Amino acid sequence: MRAHLAALSHILSIVNRAALLLSGLGLILMTAFIGWQVFGRYVLNQSPSWTEPASLLLMSWFILLGAAVGVREANHLGFESALHHAPHFLRQVMLIITEVLVAGFGLAMTWYGTELAVETWSAAMPGLPIPQGMDYVPLAVGGLLIALFSLEKLVRLLLAGESVPLVRIDEPHLVVVKE
């Protein structure tokens, strides 16, 4: 069982790194596109029409891929005070409920994102020569990754007894700068 969990974790860590890399590349490309748009508008006096829709599409990708990475690495926002003070059994129940809800949310994003992409695929995206449905593909892919990463954490929690990494109360995790 542990070997299967390790293999699953290894595969999903590769997917996680790829999502993080693609997210970073999308951010860099979006910044370059916006820079080109500003240069075109103010220097060339001719603003390219494709930069804004391309930037918005890239932003959807890097936000949703980044959100999925945050789910796997537990870097997303959370209210963990109750977890810190709850008895072990209650903490496990709370973690299980959290992962089930996050996985369900990711699956709903995948379902409805796919539905939106399919329904709008025949329309043309203004400013780019691609289908309008491409706007919703990041929602479906990001939701799928969120669900996968959350299910991985749920499986590890249920089968291996591993809990989500928490910040320990007795360890300083906020740095206070004294002048």
ABEGO torsion letter per residue (X at the ends): XAAAAAAAAAAAAAAAAAAAAAAAAAAAAAAAAAAAAAAAAAAAGBBBAAAAAAAAAAAAAAAAAAAAAAAAAGABBBBAAAAAABBAAAAAAAAAAAAAAAAAAAAAAAAAAAAAAAAAAABBBBGBBBBAAAAAAAAAAAAAAAAAAAAAAAAAAAAAGBBBBBBBAABBABBBBBX
